[in-house]
Every structure is written in C-alpha cells, then in structure tokens.
Amino acid sequence: MLFGTVLENVMVDPATRELDFQSGAVTENTRAVYPAEFIDRAVIPGVGGHPRNIVFLAAGAFGVLPPIARLTRKQAVYDFLSGYTAKVAGTERGLSSAPEATFSACFAAPSLPRPPREYAALLGHGMDKHAVNRWLVNTGWVGGPHGVGERMKLAFTRAMLNAARRARPRPQVPEEFRAIPQGPARNQGRRPGAVARSSPRPAPRNQISVYPGNSAMSACSAAVGPVAHS
C-alpha cells in the first residue's frame, strides 16, 4: 500500500519513493487500485440494476473478427467458455512483437473454483431472465492480421459501444437481407408456376458476415483451429 494505492508492475525509487510510470523494467502492462472515494463524482456503493447489454471484448490478432457482432445466446455462452483473445507485446514477458492467440475459460481459468460449465450455465440463466443484448467487440486488428491491418482505434470502439447501447432488444433484419433473388439458373428444372424458396445463402466458412445477428465465432475458430473445452 503506497499513499492509499496498490500498484502492480510499477517501479519505485528505493531512496526517494518516487514512482516511475515510464519504466518498462517489469512489463509495459501496469495497474493501480485505489479507493472509490478518490474518484470525483463516484457513486457509492456503486451497485446498479441488471445490465441491458453484455459486451465480450476480444483482441483479434488475425484480422478476421468484425469490429462488432451481435451474438445469440448460444454464441455468447460459447465465447464465454472459450475465453478467446490475443496476447500482445508488453503484457507478458517473453512475448514477441507479434500477438499470440490465447484461450482462458470464462476469461479467468486460473481463478475458477468450480467447473467452467457451471459459470456458463449461470450466465445463460441471467441472460434469459433479463433479456439482455449480447455483443462481441474486437479491440484488435482489422483489415488484415498484425503487420498488415491496423489496431482498432479507441474512438471507434467507443462509438460502437455507444451505438450498441441504443440498439433495440430485437432488431428487424433489413428486407434486402431476408431473401436472395432467384436467378434464371437457379429456377431451371422447376415445374411451371413453382416458386423457389428464398433463404439467405450461407456464408463460406472463413468469411465474416456482417448481417444482424450473425457471429464471428466461426472465423475465430478458422483462424486459430479447434478449441477443446474442459
């Protein structure tokens, strides 16, 4: 404890007790914890109602995750169980400049006293009970993998989160996405007067679809390979 603040990975001058926030001797990833009373206009005790939106963050390192995706209940539970993100330079020792994919069940595998599926069941129950929106937000690379694409700008992430907060609970799929017009070739062989069934054409396995309600999980799996859950 230093002046009411707990610091992690921050260097301290042993003689003057001054802090060196610019030092990367331990790691570039530093943390500080201090009482909520130190924050101007803090709401004490800081407890609110149930959220209307749940946001899963992932630092996609391969350029395949979309900036934001709306998830179904099943997709949200899958993402929670897989705990996918990418390690980036400065967060751990021994990492190169290129990000590395990593998985941690429920995003907290080392700290779970119970099996991950029990926490996933609790999450699913809460989502069902309170009818929340579920989002996957990519804070990593877009337009290509590391070295080709660029890291998502913080201003863009904030704008997407603000837009997600204003989203309706059950948005209507735009009319142009509900059906694909039937061309002459697709109608060949049908009896006269028959109407071809119009349904969205499934996206290729490695292609991200930005249609409302679709997920980026298949692209994540295609980039990093199969995931085994404990």
C-alpha positions as CSV (number, residue, x, y, z in Angstrom):
1,M,0.0,0.0,0.0
2,L,1.5,3.3,-1.1
3,F,-0.4,6.5,-0.2
4,G,-3.7,4.6,-0.3
5,T,-2.9,2.9,-3.7
6,V,-1.9,-0.6,-4.6
7,L,0.4,-0.7,-7.6
8,E,1.4,-3.6,-9.8
9,N,4.5,-3.7,-12.0
10,V,5.4,-0.1,-11.2
11,M,9.0,0.8,-10.3
12,V,9.6,2.7,-7.1
13,D,12.9,4.6,-6.3
14,P,14.1,2.9,-3.1
15,A,15.6,6.2,-1.8
16,T,13.0,8.9,-2.8
17,R,10.0,6.6,-3.0
18,E,9.1,8.3,-6.3
19,L,7.2,6.3,-8.9
20,D,8.5,5.7,-12.4
21,F,5.4,5.2,-14.6
22,Q,7.6,5.3,-17.7
23,S,9.7,2.3,-16.8
24,G,9.2,-1.0,-18.7
25,A,11.6,-2.9,-16.5
26,V,8.9,-5.4,-15.4
27,T,6.3,-5.0,-18.1
28,E,4.5,-2.3,-20.0
29,N,1.3,-3.5,-18.5
30,T,0.8,-1.8,-15.2
31,R,-2.2,-1.5,-12.8
32,A,-3.3,0.6,-9.9
33,V,-6.1,0.1,-7.4
34,Y,-7.3,2.8,-5.1
35,P,-10.4,3.5,-3.0
36,A,-13.5,4.6,-5.0
37,E,-13.8,7.7,-2.7
38,F,-10.7,9.0,-4.6
39,I,-12.8,9.4,-7.8
40,D,-14.7,12.6,-8.2
41,R,-18.5,12.1,-8.5
42,A,-18.1,8.4,-7.7
43,V,-21.4,6.6,-7.0
44,I,-21.1,4.8,-3.6
45,P,-21.6,1.8,-3.2
46,G,-21.5,1.6,-7.0
47,V,-24.2,-1.1,-7.3
48,G,-26.8,-0.8,-10.1
49,G,-29.5,-2.8,-11.6
50,H,-29.2,-5.6,-14.2
51,P,-27.4,-4.6,-17.4
52,R,-29.3,-4.3,-20.7
53,N,-26.1,-5.1,-22.7
54,I,-23.3,-7.6,-22.1
55,V,-20.1,-6.9,-24.1
56,F,-17.4,-9.5,-24.7
57,L,-14.0,-8.0,-25.7
58,A,-11.5,-9.8,-27.9
59,A,-8.3,-8.6,-29.3
60,G,-8.4,-10.4,-32.6
61,A,-4.9,-10.8,-33.9
62,F,-5.7,-12.3,-37.3
63,G,-7.9,-9.7,-39.0
64,V,-11.0,-11.9,-39.3
65,L,-13.1,-10.7,-36.4
66,P,-15.5,-7.9,-37.3
67,P,-15.4,-4.6,-35.3
68,I,-18.6,-5.6,-33.6
69,A,-21.1,-8.5,-33.8
70,R,-24.4,-9.2,-32.2
71,L,-24.4,-12.7,-30.6
72,T,-27.1,-15.2,-30.0
73,R,-27.4,-16.8,-26.6
74,K,-25.5,-19.9,-27.7
75,Q,-22.7,-17.9,-29.3
76,A,-22.3,-15.8,-26.2
77,V,-22.0,-18.9,-24.0
78,Y,-19.5,-20.3,-26.5
79,D,-17.4,-17.2,-26.4
80,F,-17.5,-17.1,-22.6
81,L,-16.4,-20.7,-22.3
82,S,-13.6,-20.3,-24.9
83,G,-12.3,-17.0,-23.5
84,Y,-10.5,-16.1,-26.7
85,T,-8.2,-13.1,-27.1
86,A,-4.7,-12.4,-28.1
87,K,-1.6,-11.7,-26.0
88,V,0.2,-8.6,-27.2
89,A,3.7,-7.3,-26.6
90,G,4.2,-5.6,-23.2
91,T,1.6,-7.7,-21.3
92,E,3.8,-10.7,-20.5
93,R,7.5,-11.4,-20.5
94,G,8.9,-13.4,-23.4
95,L,6.3,-12.2,-26.0
96,S,7.5,-11.1,-29.4
97,S,6.0,-8.2,-31.3
98,A,3.5,-10.4,-33.0
99,P,0.4,-11.2,-31.0
100,E,-0.4,-14.7,-29.9
101,A,-3.8,-16.3,-29.6
102,T,-4.8,-17.5,-26.2
103,F,-7.8,-19.1,-24.5
104,S,-8.9,-18.9,-20.9
105,A,-12.2,-20.5,-19.9
106,C,-14.7,-17.8,-18.7
107,F,-11.7,-15.3,-19.1
108,A,-10.5,-16.4,-15.7
109,A,-9.5,-20.1,-15.9
110,P,-6.8,-19.9,-13.1
111,S,-9.2,-18.4,-10.6
112,L,-12.2,-20.7,-11.1
113,P,-13.0,-22.9,-8.1
114,R,-15.9,-24.6,-10.0
115,P,-16.0,-26.2,-13.5
116,P,-16.4,-23.6,-16.3
117,R,-19.7,-25.0,-17.5
118,E,-21.3,-24.1,-14.1
119,Y,-20.4,-20.4,-14.6
120,A,-21.6,-20.7,-18.3
121,A,-25.0,-22.0,-17.0
122,L,-25.3,-19.1,-14.6
123,L,-24.5,-16.7,-17.4
124,G,-27.1,-18.3,-19.7
125,H,-29.7,-18.2,-16.9
126,G,-29.1,-14.5,-16.3
127,M,-29.3,-13.6,-20.0
128,D,-32.6,-15.5,-20.3
129,K,-34.1,-13.9,-17.2
130,H,-33.2,-10.3,-18.1
131,A,-33.4,-10.5,-21.9
132,V,-30.1,-8.7,-22.4
133,N,-28.3,-7.8,-25.7
134,R,-25.0,-9.7,-26.3
135,W,-22.1,-8.1,-28.2
136,L,-18.6,-9.2,-29.3
137,V,-16.3,-6.2,-29.7
138,N,-13.0,-6.6,-31.4
139,T,-10.3,-4.3,-29.9
140,G,-7.6,-6.0,-32.0
141,W,-6.7,-5.8,-35.7
142,V,-9.0,-5.1,-38.6
143,G,-8.3,-5.1,-42.3
144,G,-5.7,-7.9,-42.0
145,P,-3.6,-9.6,-39.4
146,H,-0.9,-8.0,-37.3
147,G,1.6,-6.4,-39.6
148,V,-0.9,-5.9,-42.4
149,G,-4.1,-4.5,-40.8
150,E,-4.3,-1.8,-38.1
151,R,-5.3,-1.8,-34.5
152,M,-8.9,-0.7,-33.9
153,K,-8.9,2.9,-32.7
154,L,-10.2,3.6,-29.3
155,A,-12.5,6.3,-30.6
156,F,-14.1,3.8,-33.0
157,T,-14.6,1.3,-30.1
158,R,-16.3,3.9,-28.0
159,A,-18.6,4.9,-30.9
160,M,-19.6,1.3,-31.5
161,L,-20.4,0.7,-27.8
162,N,-22.5,3.9,-27.7
163,A,-24.4,2.6,-30.7
164,A,-24.9,-0.8,-29.2
165,R,-26.3,0.8,-26.0
166,R,-29.0,2.4,-28.2
167,A,-29.9,-0.7,-30.1
168,R,-33.4,-2.2,-29.8
169,P,-33.7,-5.5,-28.0
170,R,-34.8,-7.4,-31.1
171,P,-33.8,-5.5,-34.3
172,Q,-35.6,-6.4,-37.5
173,V,-33.4,-7.8,-40.3
174,P,-33.4,-5.4,-43.3
175,E,-35.6,-6.6,-46.1
176,E,-32.7,-6.9,-48.5
177,F,-31.1,-9.4,-46.2
178,R,-34.1,-11.7,-45.8
179,A,-34.1,-13.2,-49.3
180,I,-31.7,-13.6,-52.2
181,P,-33.4,-13.0,-55.6
182,Q,-33.7,-16.2,-57.6
183,G,-31.8,-16.0,-60.9
184,P,-32.8,-17.9,-64.1
185,A,-30.1,-20.6,-63.5
186,R,-31.4,-21.4,-60.0
187,N,-35.0,-21.9,-61.3
188,Q,-34.1,-24.3,-64.0
189,G,-35.7,-27.7,-63.7
190,R,-38.6,-26.4,-61.6
191,R,-42.2,-27.1,-62.7
192,P,-44.1,-24.2,-64.3
193,G,-45.6,-21.9,-61.7
194,A,-43.4,-23.2,-58.9
195,V,-41.9,-20.6,-56.6
196,A,-38.3,-21.0,-55.5
197,R,-37.8,-20.8,-51.7
198,S,-35.9,-17.6,-50.8
199,S,-33.5,-18.0,-48.0
200,P,-30.2,-16.3,-47.2
201,R,-27.2,-18.1,-48.8
202,P,-24.9,-19.5,-46.1
203,A,-21.6,-17.6,-45.8
204,P,-18.4,-19.5,-46.6
205,R,-16.6,-20.9,-43.5
206,N,-13.9,-18.4,-43.4
207,Q,-16.0,-15.4,-44.4
208,I,-17.3,-12.9,-41.8
209,S,-20.9,-11.9,-42.3
210,V,-22.0,-8.5,-41.1
211,Y,-25.7,-9.3,-41.2
212,P,-27.5,-8.5,-38.0
213,G,-27.5,-11.4,-35.6
214,N,-24.6,-13.3,-37.2
215,S,-21.4,-14.2,-35.3
216,A,-17.7,-14.0,-35.8
217,M,-17.0,-17.2,-33.8
218,S,-16.6,-19.4,-36.9
219,A,-14.0,-17.1,-38.3
220,C,-12.2,-17.1,-34.9
221,S,-12.2,-20.9,-35.0
222,A,-11.0,-21.0,-38.6
223,A,-8.1,-18.7,-37.7
224,V,-6.8,-20.5,-34.5
225,G,-8.0,-24.0,-35.0
226,P,-10.3,-26.2,-32.9
227,V,-10.8,-25.5,-29.2
228,A,-11.1,-28.1,-26.5
229,H,-13.2,-27.2,-23.5
230,S,-12.6,-28.6,-20.1
